[in-house]
Structure formats: C-alpha cells, structure tokens
C-alpha cells in the first residue's frame, strides 16, 4: 500500500476518534450541568386567555372593538365576543394560527393591518397569540367567565397652569327665571335678569355637555360622562338643589338630551352611536334606538312628543316613533357631520346643521321627509342652532366667530360677529326675548333678540381651576 494511503487512513482514524471523544466529552459536560439534550420546551404552560391574551386586546384593541365602537361588528371585551367574530367572519381558527384572520391582519398579510392607525403589535405579542391559537385557543376558566374587559381608564391629568372651563351647555327654564350653564364637572344656575349666580351643582364626572329642564321647571337633567367609559345623566331638584337620581347606561359620553313634552321621558344621544329613551320616574332605560353608524350629537322631541329627531356625525337625521322605537325614515342630504337639530314650533319641519356650514330644513310627512331649503349659512362649521319659539327666527353660532339670525326662509336678518371665542352653546328663552350664548373661554352673554345687543355684559361663569383644584366626585350644591 502506498505511503500516502497509509497516512490518509491514519489521519481519518485519528479524526474519527477525536470526534467521538469530543461527543463523549460534550455529553459528559451536559449531564454534569443538568442541561437537557432534547430541544428546549417552554418553561411556562400554554398561554391563557385571561392572563396573556386579554391584556393585549385591552391595551391595543378595545378603542375600536368594544361595545361602544364595535367596528366591523367585532367586540373583544370577552372571549365569547372574540370567538363570535364580526362581519368578516370568525377571526380565530383553533389549532391554526397561520390560517386565522386575526393573525393575518395583525401581521399585515390582509389589509388593513391591525391595530388600525397605530403601530403594529410587538412580535412577542403576536407570537403569544399564535401560540395560544395553535394550542387550541381555549377560553377562560369557569371562575373567569363573567369577567369583561374594559377600555383603559383615562387618567385625570391636572393642569399645570390655571385654566377656565368652557361653557359646554346652556338652558332656560320654562318660566325664564333660571338659566342653567354647564361646564367641567358642574352646573351653575343663574338669574337671567341680573346675571347673578344662584347655586353650583357639582359632582359630575366630566363635562356637562347637555341640559334639559322638565316641562314644569321643577327638575333639571344634566348629561355628560367620561369619554369611552359611560354616559351619565344627573337629575336635580331645581328648588332644593338636591340630587334626585343618577342614570347611567350609554357606553360613551352623552352629547345631547331632551325632555319629552309630557315630562315622562328623557331622550339621550351619545358618542356610542345610540339614542336611548329613559323613564324619568324609574330611572330606567325604556328603548335603545340603534340605526346611526357614528356619534349622535343632537336629539329633539317633536312638539306633540310623538316623534324624536336625532342628528349624527354620520351625516343623517333620523325620525323615530317614540311609542314603538321604530325608525320612520332617514334624512340624508347633509354632506358632513351634523351637530344640531331642532323642530319648528308647529312640528311639521325640522332643521339641522353642522360641519358643512349648511342649514337644512326638511318638511316632514308620515312616511318620509322632503328637503325644502338649504343654505351655506356660515364661513366655518356651525356649532349650535336654535329655532325661536314663535317659529320666525333660526339662530346659529359658528366657529367663524359669529352668531347669525335668519328668518324661516333662511334670509339673513342680523349678525353678531367678532365673538371673543367659539360659541358652543345656544338657547332662547321661551318668550323669545333672550338668547343665551356660552363660549369656549368660559364666558356667557345674554342678548336681547329685539336689538341684538348684550344685556348685561360678558359673565365669567366658571372660576379658574388651578393645579391643586380637584373634584372629590361628591354631588353637592353650593352658593
């Protein structure tokens, strides 16, 4: 055998024994250090819904997929809601993460990638959800079944400099002797004749965005609530200044309320897209009117109380039958969201306005409504509208800094311009003599509707709120 062949064999033999020795040494080392030879298995058990998956949904998904928002019909507040799915079908396929719509949208394989208008989920979160699905997508245990996720609470961030609450709502009592003014966490009652504050009603959880007196003037309903959490209606005794009851039920803050002419019902419109009717005495929900697809900013009863109009960010006004809760028809001529709605005193017409700067007036029938007039009435979004009790005047307040008076044909009668700030709240006394205008800078003016002049001068409604000014959440009245 040639020498070079012997050398090759010798080298291979040495190498073979060297590899074997190395393997034996490595095995000995592993055994002595207690390390597993098989591939590493997860130290923790299979991810659980309540402990691992639900917190991801709560942090990243509930702003769009909750009872208040339910985009695409998907509600992620509970395991049952997730597994039920929405209009796109079931989002989770047990034991098949790759084929699950939830994972495909989280990873961007299907548009739009979720969460929408936000950063994608961390890969670690997606991996956790995948692992949970591939393991069978089991739900919570028996003891956890009743638990429901909630949208994370918005922190109460105190101002670093003194600030004044905006005037977010105004309302005259039927006899015109009391003017209620809503702001941040409180309502103040004023004497319109003198402009003097009578009492402060405190303890509201957020801005009081809407006010309504009972027809007999004995009760005042004040509505608002914390955004994305719940709607709140507090009912106060006007004479004693005592809280009568608090009603909650919406899934988001309330923007508008109206008291029925017979005094038995309160209607509310909320950012949760719902319109609700409440029994005043019982404090209970009577009907939930569901047909709007966006926030409801305004509600109004017809003068006879048989119908209710609701105006929404979805650019429509809907007319409802109060007794049955049935939607009678939809008025959909607006080009943008609507902020205000009002019936004519005769009840045969309804006016609405909003972001497209236009006033719309519809003639109402039993089964349909017809647009009779429309006018681009302001230079910017219209924030508020009232129809005078005699039916002759329509007043609007715009973010262009003006208050405009028009007749029922929408011809301009007068204008009060150069407001010191946006007028977000308007109301007219029942005798038609006074117009109350509340501004974003916390001031209030009372205008004589005959002369269009300010009666008293601007009233500073709310006190400066400093860094240390906090509300303890207790309902109270103070002079």
C-alpha positions as CSV (number, residue, x, y, z in Angstrom):
1,X,0.0,0.0,0.0
2,X,1.5,3.4,-0.9
3,X,2.7,5.6,1.9
4,X,0.3,8.4,1.2
5,X,-2.7,6.0,1.5
6,X,-1.5,4.8,4.9
7,X,-1.1,8.5,6.0
8,X,-4.7,9.3,4.9
9,X,-6.1,6.3,6.8
10,X,-4.2,7.2,9.9
11,X,-5.5,10.8,9.7
12,X,-9.1,9.6,9.2
13,X,-8.7,7.2,12.2
14,X,-7.4,9.9,14.4
15,X,-10.2,12.3,13.3
16,X,-12.8,9.6,13.9
17,X,-11.6,9.0,17.5
18,X,-11.3,12.7,18.0
19,X,-14.9,13.4,17.0
20,X,-16.1,10.5,19.2
21,X,-14.1,11.8,22.1
22,X,-15.4,15.3,21.6
23,X,-19.0,14.0,21.6
24,X,-18.4,11.9,24.7
25,X,-16.9,14.9,26.5
26,X,-19.8,17.2,25.4
27,X,-22.3,14.6,26.7
28,X,-20.5,14.3,30.0
29,X,-20.5,18.1,30.4
30,X,-24.2,18.3,29.6
31,X,-25.0,15.6,32.1
32,X,-22.9,17.2,34.8
33,X,-24.6,20.6,34.3
34,X,-28.1,19.2,34.2
35,X,-28.8,20.7,30.7
36,X,-31.5,18.9,28.6
37,X,-30.3,17.1,25.5
38,X,-33.7,17.5,23.8
39,X,-34.8,20.8,22.3
40,X,-35.9,23.4,24.9
41,X,-39.5,23.2,25.9
42,X,-41.3,26.5,27.1
43,X,-40.9,26.8,30.8
44,X,-44.4,28.3,31.2
45,X,-47.5,26.4,30.3
46,X,-49.6,27.2,27.2
47,X,-50.7,30.9,27.2
48,X,-54.1,31.5,28.8
49,X,-56.7,33.8,27.6
50,X,-57.3,35.8,30.8
51,X,-53.6,36.1,31.8
52,X,-51.9,36.5,28.5
53,X,-54.3,37.3,25.6
54,X,-56.9,39.5,27.1
55,X,-54.4,42.2,28.3
56,X,-53.1,42.5,24.7
57,X,-56.6,43.2,23.5
58,X,-57.4,45.6,26.3
59,X,-54.3,47.7,25.6
60,X,-54.4,47.7,21.9
61,X,-57.9,46.8,20.5
62,X,-60.8,48.0,22.7
63,X,-60.8,51.6,21.4
64,X,-62.2,50.2,18.1
65,X,-63.7,46.8,19.1
66,X,-65.8,47.4,22.2
67,X,-69.5,47.6,22.9
68,X,-69.2,51.4,22.3
69,X,-67.3,51.2,19.0
70,X,-67.7,47.6,17.6
71,X,-66.1,48.4,14.3
72,X,-66.8,45.6,11.7
73,X,-69.2,44.2,14.3
74,X,-66.3,42.7,16.3
75,X,-66.3,43.1,20.1
76,X,-63.2,42.0,22.0
77,X,-64.4,42.7,25.6
78,X,-64.8,38.9,26.2
79,X,-63.7,35.5,24.9
80,X,-67.2,34.9,23.6
81,X,-67.2,38.1,21.7
82,X,-63.8,37.2,20.1
83,X,-65.0,33.7,19.1
84,X,-68.3,35.1,17.7
85,X,-66.4,37.3,15.3
86,X,-67.9,40.1,13.2
87,X,-69.0,40.8,9.7
88,X,-65.7,39.4,8.3
89,X,-66.3,36.1,9.9
90,X,-64.6,34.2,12.7
91,X,-61.2,35.7,13.5
92,X,-59.7,32.6,15.2
93,X,-59.3,29.1,13.8
94,X,-58.4,26.8,16.7
95,X,-55.1,25.0,16.2
96,X,-54.4,27.1,13.0
97,X,-52.8,30.4,13.8
98,X,-51.5,30.9,10.2
99,X,-55.0,30.5,8.8
100,X,-56.6,32.7,11.4
101,X,-57.9,36.1,10.2
102,X,-56.8,37.7,13.4
103,X,-53.1,36.8,12.8
104,X,-53.3,37.7,9.1
105,X,-54.5,41.2,10.0
106,X,-52.1,41.6,12.8
107,X,-49.1,40.7,10.6
108,X,-50.3,42.8,7.7
109,X,-51.0,39.8,5.3
110,X,-54.5,41.2,4.9
111,X,-55.3,44.9,4.7
112,X,-55.9,46.9,6.8
113,X,-53.2,45.9,9.2
114,X,-54.3,46.0,12.8
115,X,-54.3,47.9,15.0
116,X,-55.5,50.5,12.5
117,X,-53.8,53.9,12.6
118,X,-51.4,52.7,15.2
119,X,-48.0,50.9,15.5
120,X,-48.1,47.2,14.7
121,X,-48.2,44.9,17.8
122,X,-44.8,43.8,19.0
123,X,-43.7,40.5,17.5
124,X,-43.6,39.0,21.0
125,X,-47.3,39.8,21.5
126,X,-48.2,38.3,18.1
127,X,-46.1,35.2,18.9
128,X,-48.0,34.8,22.2
129,X,-51.4,35.0,20.4
130,X,-50.1,32.4,17.8
131,X,-49.0,30.0,20.5
132,X,-52.4,30.4,22.2
133,X,-54.3,29.7,19.0
134,X,-52.1,26.7,18.0
135,X,-52.6,25.2,21.4
136,X,-56.4,25.2,20.9
137,X,-57.5,28.8,21.7
138,X,-59.0,27.8,25.0
139,X,-61.2,30.3,26.8
140,X,-61.0,31.4,30.4
141,X,-61.8,29.1,33.3
142,X,-65.2,28.8,34.9
143,X,-64.4,31.4,37.6
144,X,-63.3,33.9,35.0
145,X,-66.1,33.6,32.5
146,X,-68.1,36.5,33.9
147,X,-65.1,38.9,33.7
148,X,-65.3,41.5,30.9
149,X,-62.6,43.7,29.6
150,X,-63.0,47.5,29.8
151,X,-61.4,50.3,27.8
152,X,-58.4,51.5,29.9
153,X,-59.4,54.5,32.1
154,X,-58.3,57.9,31.0
155,X,-56.1,59.4,33.7
156,X,-57.2,62.6,35.4
157,X,-54.4,64.9,34.3
158,X,-54.4,68.2,36.2
159,X,-53.5,71.4,34.5
160,X,-50.0,72.9,35.1
161,X,-51.4,76.5,34.8
162,X,-54.7,77.9,35.9
163,X,-57.5,77.2,33.3
164,X,-61.2,78.0,32.9
165,X,-63.8,75.5,32.0
166,X,-65.6,76.1,28.6
167,X,-69.3,76.7,28.7
168,X,-70.5,73.4,27.1
169,X,-74.3,73.8,27.5
170,X,-77.0,76.4,28.4
171,X,-80.7,76.1,29.0
172,X,-83.5,78.4,30.1
173,X,-86.3,77.1,32.5
174,X,-89.8,77.3,31.1
175,X,-90.7,80.4,33.1
176,X,-87.4,82.1,32.1
177,X,-86.4,82.7,35.7
178,X,-83.4,80.3,35.8
179,X,-80.6,79.8,33.3
180,X,-78.6,76.6,33.7
181,X,-75.0,76.7,32.5
182,X,-72.9,73.5,32.2
183,X,-69.1,73.2,32.3
184,X,-66.4,70.9,33.6
185,X,-67.9,68.7,36.3
186,X,-70.5,71.2,37.4
187,X,-73.7,73.2,36.6
188,X,-74.3,76.8,37.7
189,X,-77.7,78.3,37.9
190,X,-78.1,82.0,37.1
191,X,-80.7,84.6,37.4
192,X,-81.0,85.9,33.8
193,X,-82.4,89.2,34.9
194,X,-79.4,90.2,37.0
195,X,-76.7,87.8,35.7
196,X,-76.1,86.7,39.3
197,X,-75.1,83.1,40.1
198,X,-77.6,81.4,42.3
199,X,-76.0,78.0,43.1
200,X,-73.4,75.5,41.8
201,X,-74.4,71.8,41.3
202,X,-71.2,69.7,41.4
203,X,-70.2,66.1,41.3
204,X,-70.5,65.4,37.6
205,X,-67.7,63.1,36.3
206,X,-66.8,65.1,33.3
207,X,-68.1,67.9,31.1
208,X,-71.8,68.6,31.3
209,X,-72.5,68.6,27.6
210,X,-76.3,68.8,27.6
211,X,-79.0,70.3,29.8
212,X,-82.8,69.9,29.9
213,X,-85.5,71.3,32.2
214,X,-88.6,69.3,32.9
215,X,-91.7,70.9,31.3
216,X,-92.9,72.1,34.8
217,X,-89.5,73.5,35.6
218,X,-89.1,71.6,38.8
219,X,-86.3,69.3,37.7
220,X,-83.1,69.8,35.7
221,X,-81.3,67.0,33.8
222,X,-77.6,67.4,33.3
223,X,-75.8,64.9,31.0
224,X,-72.2,64.1,30.0
225,X,-69.9,61.3,31.3
226,X,-66.3,60.3,30.8
227,X,-65.4,59.6,27.1
228,X,-65.2,55.9,26.1
229,X,-66.5,54.8,29.5
230,X,-70.1,55.7,30.2
231,X,-72.8,58.2,29.8
232,X,-74.3,60.0,32.8
233,X,-77.5,61.8,33.5
234,X,-77.9,63.6,36.8
235,X,-81.4,64.9,37.7
236,X,-81.5,67.8,40.2
237,X,-84.4,69.4,42.1
238,X,-84.3,73.0,41.0
239,X,-85.8,74.4,44.1
240,X,-84.0,72.4,46.8
241,X,-80.8,72.0,44.7
242,X,-80.7,68.3,45.8
243,X,-79.7,65.4,43.6
244,X,-82.7,63.3,42.8
245,X,-81.0,60.4,40.9
246,X,-78.2,59.5,38.6
247,X,-78.8,57.4,35.4
248,X,-76.1,55.5,33.6
249,X,-76.4,53.3,30.6
250,X,-74.5,54.5,27.5
251,X,-71.1,53.1,26.7
252,X,-69.7,56.6,26.0
253,X,-70.3,60.2,26.9
254,X,-73.7,61.9,26.2
255,X,-73.8,64.9,23.9
256,X,-77.5,65.8,23.9
257,X,-80.6,65.2,25.9
258,X,-84.2,66.3,25.5
259,X,-87.2,66.1,27.9
260,X,-90.5,64.9,26.4
261,X,-93.4,67.4,26.5
262,X,-95.4,65.2,28.8
263,X,-92.4,65.1,31.3
264,X,-92.3,61.2,31.3
265,X,-89.3,60.5,29.2
266,X,-85.7,61.8,28.6
267,X,-84.0,61.1,25.3
268,X,-80.2,61.0,25.1
269,X,-77.8,60.8,22.2
270,X,-74.3,59.6,22.7
271,X,-70.9,59.1,21.1
272,X,-71.6,55.4,21.3
273,X,-73.9,55.9,18.3
274,X,-77.0,55.1,20.4
275,X,-80.2,57.0,21.1
276,X,-81.9,56.0,24.3
277,X,-85.2,56.8,25.9
278,X,-85.4,56.8,29.7
279,X,-88.3,56.6,32.1
280,X,-87.8,59.6,34.4
281,X,-89.5,58.3,37.5
282,X,-88.0,54.8,37.3
283,X,-84.6,56.0,36.1
284,X,-84.6,53.0,33.7
285,X,-84.0,52.6,30.0
286,X,-87.2,52.2,28.0
287,X,-85.9,51.9,24.5
288,X,-82.5,51.8,22.8
289,X,-82.8,53.2,19.2
290,X,-80.0,51.7,17.1
291,X,-79.5,52.8,13.5
292,X,-76.8,55.5,13.4
293,X,-73.4,54.4,12.4
294,X,-71.5,57.2,14.1
295,X,-71.7,59.5,17.1
296,X,-75.1,61.1,17.9
297,X,-74.7,64.8,18.7
298,X,-78.3,66.1,19.0
299,X,-81.8,64.9,19.8
300,X,-85.1,66.7,19.9
301,X,-88.7,65.8,20.6
302,X,-91.5,67.0,18.3
303,X,-93.8,69.4,20.0
304,X,-96.5,66.8,20.4
305,X,-94.0,64.3,21.8
306,X,-94.9,61.5,19.3
307,X,-91.6,61.7,17.3
308,X,-87.9,62.2,18.1
309,X,-85.3,63.5,15.7
310,X,-81.6,62.6,16.1
311,X,-78.7,64.1,14.3
312,X,-75.3,62.4,13.9
313,X,-71.8,62.5,12.7
314,X,-72.9,60.0,10.1
315,X,-74.5,63.0,8.2
316,X,-78.1,61.9,8.8
317,X,-81.1,63.0,10.7
318,X,-83.4,60.1,11.7
319,X,-87.0,60.4,12.7
320,X,-88.3,57.9,15.3
321,X,-91.7,56.9,16.6
322,X,-91.4,57.4,20.3
323,X,-94.0,54.8,21.3
324,X,-92.5,51.9,19.4
325,X,-88.9,53.0,19.0
326,X,-89.3,52.3,15.2
327,X,-87.2,54.4,12.8
328,X,-89.7,56.0,10.5
329,X,-87.2,57.4,7.9
330,X,-83.8,59.0,7.4
331,X,-83.0,62.4,6.1
332,X,-79.6,62.1,4.4
333,X,-78.9,65.3,2.4
334,X,-76.1,66.6,4.6
335,X,-72.5,66.5,3.3
336,X,-70.8,66.2,6.6
337,X,-71.5,65.5,10.3
338,X,-74.4,67.3,12.0
339,X,-74.1,69.0,15.3
340,X,-77.6,70.4,16.0
341,X,-81.2,69.6,15.2
342,X,-84.4,71.5,16.1
343,X,-88.1,71.1,15.4
344,X,-90.2,74.0,14.2
345,X,-92.8,75.0,16.8
346,X,-95.5,73.7,14.5
347,X,-93.7,70.3,14.3
348,X,-94.1,70.0,10.5
349,X,-90.4,70.8,9.8
350,X,-87.0,70.1,11.3
351,X,-83.8,72.0,10.8
352,X,-80.2,70.7,11.2
353,X,-76.7,72.0,10.7
354,X,-73.1,71.1,11.3
355,X,-69.6,70.8,9.8
356,X,-70.5,71.6,6.2
357,X,-71.6,75.1,7.2
358,X,-75.1,74.5,5.8
359,X,-78.5,74.8,7.3
360,X,-81.0,72.2,6.1
361,X,-84.8,72.4,6.6
362,X,-87.0,69.4,5.8
363,X,-90.8,69.2,5.6
364,X,-91.9,66.1,7.5
365,X,-94.6,63.7,6.4
366,X,-95.9,60.5,8.0
367,X,-93.6,58.2,6.0
368,X,-90.9,60.5,4.6
369,X,-89.3,63.9,4.7
370,X,-88.5,66.3,1.9
371,X,-85.7,68.8,1.8
372,X,-87.4,72.2,1.3
373,X,-84.5,74.6,1.9
374,X,-80.7,74.6,2.4
375,X,-78.2,77.3,2.6
376,X,-74.4,77.6,3.1
377,X,-75.0,79.9,6.0
378,X,-71.6,80.4,7.7
379,X,-68.0,80.7,6.9
380,X,-67.0,77.8,9.1
381,X,-68.5,74.8,10.9
382,X,-71.8,75.6,12.6
383,X,-71.6,74.6,16.3
384,X,-75.2,75.3,17.5
385,X,-78.7,76.1,16.2
386,X,-82.0,77.1,17.9
387,X,-85.4,77.7,16.4
388,X,-87.3,80.5,18.1
389,X,-90.5,79.7,20.0
390,X,-92.6,81.8,17.6
391,X,-91.1,79.9,14.6
392,X,-89.9,83.1,12.9
393,X,-86.2,83.0,13.6
394,X,-83.4,80.5,13.3
395,X,-80.2,81.4,15.1
396,X,-76.8,79.7,14.5
397,X,-73.4,80.0,16.1
398,X,-70.3,79.2,14.1
399,X,-66.6,78.6,14.6
400,X,-66.1,81.7,12.3
401,X,-66.8,83.7,15.5
402,X,-70.3,84.8,14.7
403,X,-73.9,84.5,15.8
404,X,-76.4,84.8,12.9
405,X,-80.1,85.5,12.9
406,X,-82.2,84.3,9.9
407,X,-85.9,84.1,9.2
408,X,-87.6,80.8,8.4
409,X,-86.7,81.3,4.7
410,X,-83.1,81.5,5.8
411,X,-82.7,85.1,4.8
412,X,-80.1,86.9,7.0
413,X,-81.7,89.3,9.5
414,X,-78.7,90.3,11.7
415,X,-75.3,89.2,12.7
416,X,-73.3,89.5,15.9
417,X,-69.7,88.9,14.9
418,X,-66.3,89.1,16.5
419,X,-67.2,86.8,19.4
420,X,-64.3,86.5,22.0
421,X,-64.3,82.8,21.4
422,X,-66.3,80.0,19.9
423,X,-69.9,80.0,20.9
424,X,-70.6,76.3,21.5
425,X,-73.9,76.6,23.4
426,X,-77.1,78.5,22.5
427,X,-80.6,78.7,23.9
428,X,-83.5,81.1,23.6
429,X,-86.0,81.8,26.4
430,X,-89.5,80.5,26.0
431,X,-90.9,84.0,25.5
432,X,-88.3,84.6,22.7
433,X,-86.8,87.7,24.4
434,X,-83.4,86.5,25.4
435,X,-80.6,84.5,23.7
436,X,-78.0,82.9,25.9
437,X,-74.6,82.2,24.3
438,X,-71.9,80.2,26.1
439,X,-68.3,80.4,24.9
440,X,-65.3,78.1,24.9
441,X,-63.4,80.6,27.1
442,X,-65.9,80.2,29.9
443,X,-67.9,83.4,29.3
444,X,-71.6,83.8,28.8
445,X,-73.6,86.6,27.2
446,X,-77.3,87.3,27.2
447,X,-78.6,89.1,24.1
448,X,-81.8,91.0,23.6
449,X,-83.3,89.4,20.5
450,X,-85.1,92.6,19.6
451,X,-82.0,94.8,19.5
452,X,-79.3,92.1,19.2
453,X,-77.4,93.9,22.0
454,X,-75.7,92.4,25.0
455,X,-78.0,92.9,28.0
456,X,-75.6,92.7,31.0
457,X,-72.1,92.3,29.6
458,X,-70.0,89.1,29.5
459,X,-70.3,87.0,32.5
460,X,-67.3,84.9,33.7
461,X,-69.2,81.7,34.6
462,X,-66.5,79.4,35.9
463,X,-63.6,80.0,38.3
464,X,-60.0,79.4,37.4
465,X,-59.0,75.8,38.0
466,X,-55.5,75.6,39.4
467,X,-53.2,72.6,39.6
468,X,-54.5,71.8,43.1
469,X,-58.1,72.2,42.2
470,X,-59.6,68.7,42.3
471,X,-63.2,67.4,42.4
472,X,-63.9,64.8,45.1
473,X,-66.7,63.3,43.0
474,X,-69.4,64.1,45.6
475,X,-72.7,65.5,44.4
476,X,-73.3,68.8,46.1
477,X,-74.8,72.2,45.8
478,X,-73.0,75.4,46.9
479,X,-73.8,79.1,46.9
